[in-house]
Amino acid sequence: MVCVPAIKNLIREDKIPQIATVMQTGAQFGMITMEKYVDELEKQGLVAFEDD
């Protein structure tokens, strides 16, 4: 997460659940969600998931 004005505003207004949406649209600022990053690592073969 990059602390851009939109993120600051959401934190200030206690709208924490909306941060993920801003992160998804904030790729131009270098933002990426954990889920998206893990998906990319899996596609590259760097991580694998096992079912127990």
C-alpha positions in Angstrom: 0.0 0.0 0.0 1.2 3.5 -0.9 0.0 6.3 1.3 -1.8 8.4 -1.4 -4.4 11.0 -0.5 -7.2 8.5 -1.2 -5.8 6.1 1.4 -5.2 8.8 3.9 -8.8 9.9 3.5 -10.2 6.4 4.0 -8.2 6.0 7.2 -9.2 9.4 8.5 -12.9 8.6 7.8 -12.6 5.1 9.3 -13.5 3.4 6.0 -10.9 0.7 6.3 -12.8 -2.0 4.3 -12.7 0.3 1.2 -8.9 0.4 1.2 -8.7 -2.9 -0.8 -10.7 -1.3 -3.6 -8.3 1.7 -3.8 -5.3 -0.7 -3.8 -6.8 -2.7 -6.7 -7.1 0.5 -8.8 -3.8 2.0 -7.5 -1.4 -0.1 -9.6 0.0 3.0 -11.2 1.3 3.9 -7.7 2.8 0.5 -7.1 0.0 -0.9 -5.0 -0.9 -4.5 -5.1 -3.1 -6.6 -2.8 -1.7 -9.6 -1.1 -4.0 -11.9 -2.9 -3.0 -10.6 -6.3 0.7 -10.9 -5.4 0.4 -14.5 -4.2 -1.5 -15.3 -7.4 1.4 -13.9 -9.5 3.9 -15.9 -7.4 1.9 -19.0 -8.0 1.7 -18.4 -11.8 5.5 -18.0 -11.8 5.9 -21.3 -10.0 7.6 -19.7 -7.0 4.9 -20.9 -4.5 2.6 -23.8 -4.5 -0.5 -24.6 -2.4 -1.2 -28.0 -1.0 -4.5 -29.4 0.2 -4.2 -31.0 3.6 
